[in-house]
Amino acid sequence: MLLLLPGLFFVFLVALISFMGYRVILRPAAGLRQLAEVSAAPAVRRPSFSGWLSSLGALLPISPQDVAITRAELLAAGYRSASAVTMFYGAKLAAAGVLLILDLLFRGQLISNPVLSLISIGGLPLLGYTAVGFVLDVLIARRADALRRALPDALDLMVVCSEGGSALDQAMLRVSQELKPVHPALAEEFGIVNFEMLAGQPREQALRNLGLRTREPEVRKFTSVLIQADRFGASMIETLRSQAEYLRVRRRQAAHERAAKVGVKIIFPIFFLCFPAMLIVVAGPGILQLIKNLFPMMRAMH
């Protein structure tokens, strides 16, 4: 028994030293080697839907003039990615291809006329190709409306910042930070203006770029007023306050104009939808009674 104790102690000591060596030396070294192998291996990028659209749009031969026009429209809609143009044309091709496939699959079930089938095989892809452009126009109009609605609030906040002693670029930066949760589109545009001025562009050019990017008449008027006030040394606070009041008056007038047009616009749904239903409800029972009693009397007379 006494001879077994040193042997067990020796085995325990060897096992402890081996375990500590594995935990302290071998395992960290293996982890470092695995990390080095992973970092040295080329990164495998999974193909995404946006990358697929960009690759598809790159197949189209597009002129530089069309690229410039499309990029300006995408900027007005809020898409600033470097691959936005190719993704846009890729979406056009994808929409055209999807409609072409649907036309070929359901041709015999939906269209039996041979003339219509010939028209659909070219018309549906053309419709899908042009529909993406109409969607972009809707996005541009929606963003322009959001900018127009946010501009009076931004001007009021700029007046407060200017009265507190901030310069125009500092006021625009503050507005872009404060209005981001409420008006993200205008906050993004003001942030871009501030970045352009920090990059070395003159203030006049940065403000002019704001009007060109957004394509919103009210924003262009706002930038023109700021450029003129900065050029001639007018009071920036009074300029911003008068511009904010002008925009509120314009928005109120536009609301009154839309309210005045409601009476004319509501005539058509009343005449084509409500009036026939009311006519059926009011005159329907009488007409049914007339048919029920008049026709037997006419047959009896004959």
Secondary structure, 3 states (H helix, E strand, C coil): CCCHHHHHHHHHHHHHHHHHHHHHHHHHHHHHHHHHHHHHCCCCCCCCHHHHHHHHHCCCCCCHHHHHHHHHHHHHHCCCCCCHHHHHHHHHHHHHHHHHHHHHHCHHHHCCCHHHHHHHHHHHHHHHHHHHHHHHHHHHHHHHHHHHHHHHHHHHHHHHHHHCCCCHHHHHHHHHHHCCCCCHHHHHHHHHHHHHHHCCCCHHHHHHHHHHHHCCHHHHHHHHHHHHHHHHCCCHHHHHHHHHHHHHHHHHHHHHHHHHCHHHHCHHHHHHHHHHHHHHHHHHHHHHHHHHHHHHHHHHHC
